[in-house]
Amino acid sequence: MFCFIDESEEIVPYSDFRISVLQNPEELSAKEFVENRKEIALSLNQPWHSGANMIEQEIQINNYDAYLYDNVFGGDCGTREYYIVYKSKAIAISFTGTTPNYNNMEHNLEIFNQMLSTFKFIEK
């Protein structure tokens, strides 16, 4: 998703912001959900998050239980990935936070944090 702008007010075609809606039929907590996904990935010999300076922690985002992977190694960048659970759904939200290839990352991070601060599930 190309949703950030640089100093020239032009769209930066490299900024990386993703949202994925995942199923959580067992209504696991955010931490349990992430641990379950990790077990499945590793059992299938698929890669999982890594990085020498990676941080994992349980957090709250607008009163929703969430789990954060911060500074996930991705070549020349570090990514933040949040998992927020609500009933039978889990939302994975990620942002490529540090890379030498993007302009004005501090401003982009402010925009991303503002999006997170207003995140909520809407009941139908």
N, C-alpha and C positions, 0 to 999 in steps of 0.2 A: 504494500500500500504506500503510495507516494503522498504523504500527508504533511510533510514538513517543508519549511522554507529556509533559505539561507539569507545572508545579509542583503543580497540584491533583490529580495522578495520574490525570487523565482523558486519553483518547485525543485527540490533536490531529488534526482531520480534514484538515489542510493539509500536513502533513509529506510529503515526497516522496522515496521510496526505490524504485528500480526495478532489476530484474535482467532482462536479455534474453539468451537463448541464441542465438548466431548460428553459421552454418556457416563453416568455414575449410578448405575442401577442399584448398587448395594448401599448407596447414600453414605459412602465413606467420608471421613474427615479429609481435609486438604492434605494433611501429612500422609494418611493412610492411602489416599488416592495416588499420590506421587510415588510412594513406596511400592504400591502394586504395579504401577506402570513401569517402574524401574526393574522390578523382578521379571516382568513379562519380556521387556526388551532384552535384558541380559540372558534370559533363558533361550531366546531366539538368536543369540549372538549379534544383536544389534547394538550400535553405540548408545551410550547414555551420557548425560551431562558430565563434564569433567573440567578441570582447570586447577592449576597450582594455587591460585588465590580465590577459588570459588567459595562463595558463602551460601549456606543453606539455612533457612530458618522459618519457623511458623510465625505468621504475622496476621494482622487484621487489616482489611480494606473496607472501609465504610461498614463496620460491624459484621462483615463476612469473614469466616475463617479462610485463610489463604496460606500458601506456601511459596516461598521465594527462593529461586536460584539466582544468585547475582555473580557477575563476572564469569559466566560460562565461556570457556574457550571456544572460539570460532575462527581460527586462522589469525588474522590480524585485528580481531575485535573481541570485545567482551559483551555478552548479551545478558540482559535481565529477563527472567521468565517467571511469571506469577501464575499460580493455579488458584482459582477461586471456586469453591464448591457451594452449591445451593440445591438442596433436595437431590434429584436424580441427574443433575447437570454439573459439569465442571467446565470452567472457562480457562483456557490457557491464553495469557496475554504476554507477548514478548516485545522487547525493544532492544535494538542493537545500540548499546550505550556508549561505547568507546571504540573508535577506529580512526586511523589517520586519514581515511578516505572521505570523511564527511566534514562539511563546514558547519560552524555554529552549533556544536553538539550541546552546549549548555542550554541554549534557547530551546532546542528540540526536546531536551530532557524536561525542561519546565512545562512544555506543552503536554508531554506524555504524563507527567505527574499530575497535571490538572485533569487530564482524562481519567486517570485512576481515582482521583479524589471525588469525582462525580459519578463513579460507576455504581449502578444498582440494577437489580433484577426487577422487572415489572410484571406483576401478576395479571393474568387475563381473566 
